[in-house]
């Protein structure tokens, strides 16, 4: 098994607090564990303050960018956990997920939390993806 901690330049750099991506090569597969993504652009600016849909869209842009940096895509996600601060906004998040995963959606959990790490964030999504390991 080989484990690599990465901070792709396609998303904001957490400054050593955590890794945006941990890549684990096991056998003929690579597991991609993404840190929880929030409504933030690659420069660390909040996107969609007060707007669950705008934050969710930015989050999935971040997820797509991180996955693409490893040659993967949304189709490779096997597990997603979504944390939201207001369960009444569930339908907003579900509509975006249905558009992004029209068939074979990943296993998922949706959890309401009282707060996220920043007051401006309404939603956070963490995912795990699996891709066939490239031969060297």
Secondary structure, DSSP 8 states (H G I E B T S, - for coil): -EEEEE--TTS---TTSS-SEEEEEETTEEEEEE--B-SB-TTS-B-STT-HHHHHHHHHHHHHHHHHTTT--GGGEEEEEEEES-GGGHHHHHHHHHHH-SSS--EEEEEE-S--SSTT--EEEEEEEEEE----
